[in-house]
Structure formats: structure tokens, C-alpha cells
């Protein structure tokens, strides 16, 4: 069903980074940079796993992976005309993934954990779950993201928060956290055959390289 969104920013593909040793997501980062050869860091040899991501950059990553072609009208959002990621945001909007807020895309805002999970869920057609969220801060999760967070937790994609711990829905998601989600998706999907959502094969996605 799913698989994509590698947090790959400008740099050279590396098998190891100077700042990931001992990081909680090191195994996933090493796999995507070494085994898959798809993960890129910065030119100074770092990956910066704790660095956050803007909504605009997140949109660009998704569009380059999923190859959306149709875009919504330029006037859809009041704050995107002439921006570097205008086309990507409008394509995600046309696909029903990027909805914005009060007519604005807020591309420079850091994307939160609940926003990122919701966009991933929408992009790959994950059916929302009505199950209760088993997080200490479940009451802080916005209604638009509850079903996607619950579904992805049930599928084992969200593993950076222990059961009963805090999900931290409003906190900006980090590069390491996104790679961890992707890695969990791949570990599940790699056991399946055929073509996944959006007619993209697992092999093609694993081999995709993104810069944003």
C-alpha cells in the first residue's frame, strides 16, 4: 500500500554520516544511505537528524517521489504564487493531500508530526482508523489527524513513541523521525509483491533520490 518520502536534502549520497553515530534512528539512516543508496545528507558529511522540515520542502519531497502531474489553479492559495515550491504544493492540493489553512499553504512553517503523518496517510490512501489513540497526550491531537495517526500506529509505522507515551502532535517532525517512518513502511511493504499505491513499485521508490 505505502512507501515513500525520503528526507533527502542537498548533498552527496553517503554510506555513513559524521553525526548519526548513536542516534536512535541510526540503523534506519544507515540502511537508506548505504543499503538503498537513496538517502543524502549535506556536503559537510552530516545528516542533521534532528533538523526540522518546512511544509514547502515536505511538499516538494512528496511530489518528486510520487510524480503527481495535475495541479490546482494558481489562485488556490494566497501565499504560494511565485514561490519556489508553488507547483509542488498545487499538485499535492489537487491530489487531496495538501489542504492548507484558511486559504494559505504556510509553506515556510515547520511541518508538525501530526501534519506529516496526515499527509503521508492521504497520499497513500491509508484508511483512517476509529481506534483510540494510546498516547498520553491524545487529547492534544487534532481531529483531522486522529484517524491517520491511529491507523499508522496500528500498522506499526509509528515506533518513535512508546505505548502510553506522548505523541507530541504539534512538535515539528525531524529528518530522523521521517526516515524512521519510511523504514518501517519499507520493512512491511518489502514483504509484499506487486505495484503499490500510485502505481509506483517498491524497487522504484527505494531507488529514488530526492533533493529539496
N, C-alpha and C positions, 0 to 999 in steps of 0.2 A: 504493500500500500504506500509506504512512505520512504523517503530518504533524500536528503539534500541539505543545503545551506552550510557550506563550509565557511568559517570565518577566516578569510584569507585576505590580508591587506598587502600593500606593495612590498616587494622584497624578492628574495631568491629562494627557491624551494630548498629546504634543508632536511636532513635526516634527524638532526637534533638541534635544540636551541640552547643558548647560554643561560637562559633564565627560567627553564622549566624543570630542572632537576629538583625532585622532592615535591613538586606541585601536585596537588590532589588529582589533577587531570592529566598527569604526565603520560600515563600509558596510552590514553586516547590520542593525545597530541603526537606522541611518537609514532603511533600506528598510522595516522593520517599524513604525517610528513615523511616517514620512512617507508612503511609497507605500501601505502597507496600512492605516495609521492604527490599528493594533491594539496597539502597544506603549506602555505607560505607565511613567512614572518617578515621582519624588517631587514633592511640592508646591513644593519649592525649585528646581525646574528641572533637577535632577540625575537621572541614571540609575543611578549607582553600579555600573558594570560589573564591578568586582572583588568585589562583595559576594557572600557565600555564601548558601545556601538551606537551610532545615531540611527534614527528611523530612516533617514535617507540612504545611508550606507547599507542598512539591512535590506531595504527595498532593492537596491542595485544587486546585491548578492543573490537574492531570490530569483530575480528576473534573469540573470545570467545563467543560473543553474536550470531553471525551468523553461526558459526560452519562450516566454509569453510574447505574442505578436500583436494582439489587439489592444489599443489604448483608449481610455476615456477622453472626452473633449478637454482641450487645454484649459477651459474655464472651470473645470471641476473643483479645483482647489484655488483659493485666492492667493496662496503663498508659494506656489510652485512655478509659475511662468518665468522662464529664463534661468532657472536653477539647474545645476549640473545633473541632478537626478530626476528632473521633471518627467522625462519619458518613462523611466522605470516605475515611478510612483503611479503614473496614469495607467500603465499596463497592469500593475497589481490591483488598482482600483477596478479596472474593467473585469478582472478575474474574480472580484468579490473578496479579495484578500486584504487590501489596504483601504479602510473606510474613512479614516481621518476623524476630525472632531470639529463640529460647527463650521464646516466648510474650509477648514485648514488641514494641511498634511503634517505640519510641525516637523519638517524634515531635519532640523538641527537639534531637536530634543533627543536625549538619550532614550533608547527603547527599553522599556521595562521588561522584567521577566514575564509578567502576565501578557503583555502585548506581543512579545516574541513567540511565546507558546501558542497564543491565539492565531497569529499569522501563519505559523507552521501548520497548525491544525486546519485552518481554512484552505491553505494551499494544497494540502494533500488529502483533502476530503475526509478527515477523521470525524467520525460520528461523535457528537457530543454525548457525554455520559451524565446521567442524573444522580450518580453515586455521590455520597457525602465526601467532602474533602477532608482527608485525615491530616490536617495541619493545624498547629496551634493558633495560627493567625488566619484561619479560613474565613473568618468574618470580614477580613480586610480585602478579600479577593473580589474584584468587580464582577457583576453579573454576566457581562459579555464573555468573560474568560473562564468562568467556573466549569462549564461543560467540557471545554478543551483540556483544561488542566487535569480534571478528573479522569478523562479518557486516556491522556498520555501517561498519567501516573499508573493507571491500571495496566497499560501495555508495557510498563517497565522502562519508559523513555526518560522519566524524570527521576534521577537517582542521586542528585546532589543534596537532597534534603531527607533526613531520616524520618521514618513514620512517626507522626506526632510532633515533629519539629516544625519550624517556621518555613513557609514557602517564600516569604519576602516578596510578595507580588509587585510592589511598587518600586523595588530597587532596580537599577539598571542591570541588564544582563551583561555578563562578561564574555570575552572571547573563549575562555576555558569552559564556561558553562554551556555555550552553544556547541562547541566541539563535543562535549560530553553527551549532549542530547543526540547529535548526529551519529556518534559512535554507537550509542545504544540502539538507534534505529537500524543502523547497518548490521549490527550483530543479529538483529531479528530478521531483517529482510534478506540477508545473505543466505539464509537457510531456505528461502523461498525461490521459486523459479518463475520465469515469465517476465512480462513487462509491467512496471509499476505505474502508479498514478501519473497522469500527464504523458503517458507513452514514453517514459524515459526508463531505460534499463538500468539495473543496478550497476553494471560494469561502467556504463557511460557516466553515471553520477560519481562513482568512486574515482574515475579518472579526470573529472572536471577540475579545472583550476580557475579560481576567481580572484580578481583584484578589485578593491573598492576604495 
